[in-house]
Amino acid sequence: MDATFLKGLRMLQALALSDRPRGVTELGRELGVTKSNAHRLLKTLVHSGFAQNNADAGKYSATLKVWELGSHVLSRVDVKNVSGALLQVLADKTGESVHLSLLSEGSVVYIDKIDSVQPVRAYSQIGKGAPAYCVATGKALLAHQSPEMIASLCERLEANTSRTITNAAELQRELARVRQLGYAVNRGEWREGVCGVAAPIRDVSHNVIAAVGISGPESRMKPAFMREQAPVVIETAELISRALGYSGEAAPRRKIA
């Protein structure tokens, strides 16, 4: 295994995930490398076009070349290609923001979204996400992962709001309920006052590969509203699943308290 290459990838990841330019010392400390090694890695990334040196501040940031590569990969994700029109229908029916999410190492990543037309709405960015156990699309995905993966995640639960589930047994019960009901809810567990409903998307092999959901402020996403919209969200997930070749049984449409 090429250690230098791996360090370069970690440096690129640190720049790509940062919301501001970063200094050499700061990046070296984060990656656990010396300042001279960090500087050498950054020079290589600049030379290859993946990073830029903001000379005035002496700091570095990722370039759009990173996004170009990601866009090419994303364009081959079938679930995004077949979901577009269905996401818009869901947004029109519910009036709330819609997210299409994938699971990545215990977190969800938003690969597509439609913002609500409401002046007050849930905020998110494509390419970013949240801890899976804190949001509705994440729970919809987690509920169908292996027991080993879920058990591992349960060892590192952290509170983000007063409502975040941080007890392993409670999360296990929550995920069991998701499997039973066919959909998941977020009751302000990632961001205070932001709630959501989501359902899993399956592929031709019946594997859960993505999730679709709606989210909005708690002032509109009352329990009764979420119960009403859950069948609409489930239907959207099923239509996307059918478009991907899924031919199994439809999900249950029970209500949640």
Residue, then its C-alpha position, 0 to 999 in steps of 0.5 A: m500500500d502506497a502511504t504517500f498516495l493515501k496521505g495525498l488522498r486524505m489531504l484532498q478529502a480534507l480540502a474538499l470537505s472544508d468550507r473555508p481555505r486551510g493553512v499548512t500547519e492546520l492541515g498537517r495537524e489534522l492529518g498527523v503529518t509534519k508541516s513540510n510533508a503537508h506542504r509537499l502534498l499540497k504542492t502536488l495537489v496544486h500542480s495536478g489542478f486539484a487544489q489552489n493556493n490562495a496566495d494572499a492568505g497563504k492558505y489552500s482550497a480544493t478546485l472545481k476539478v474535484w466537483e467535475l470528477g464527482s459529477h461524472v461518478l454521480s451521473r452514473v448513479d442510476v437512482k438519481n437519473v430515474s428519480g428526478a421527475l418523481l421528486q418534483v411530484l413529491a415536492d408539489k404534493t407535500g409542499e416541503s423540501v425533498h431529499l434523495s440520499l445514499l448511505s456512506e460510512g454511517s452518514v447520509v449524503y444528499i445526491d439530489k434535492i428540491d427546495s420547498v417553495q415555502p419562505v421558511r424551509a429546511y436547509s441542505q446541500i447536495g454532496k453533504g449530509a448528516p449522521a444517519y441515525c439523526v435524520a429520516t432518510g438515514k434511519a430508512l437506510l439504516a433499518h435495512q443494514s446488517p446487524e453488525m453494521i447497526a451494532s457498530l454504529c450504536e457504539r458511537l451515538e452522539a447528541n446533536t439536539s435534545r431529541t437525538i437518540t443516543n441510547a443503543a437499545e432505543l435506536q434498535r427499537e426505532l429501526a425495528r419500527v421503521r422496518q415494521l411501518g415502512y417509513a422513518v421519521n425525524r423529530g428534530e434529532w439533527r437540527e432543532g425544529v427540523c423534522g422529516v419523513a422518509a422511505p427506503i428505495r430498493d433495486v432490482s436485487h431487492n436491496v435498499i440502496a437509497a432513501v427519499g424523504i421530505s423535511g421542513p420546520e416543526s411548525r408545519m411538520k406536526p405528527a398529524f401532518m407526517r402521518e398524512q404524508a407518510p403514504v405519499v413518501i412511501e409511494t414515491a419510494e416505491l415508484i423509484s424502486r419499480a423504475l430500478g427494477y424492483s418487483g417485490e411486495a409493496a411496503p406496509r402503510r401503517k400509521i405511527a404515533 
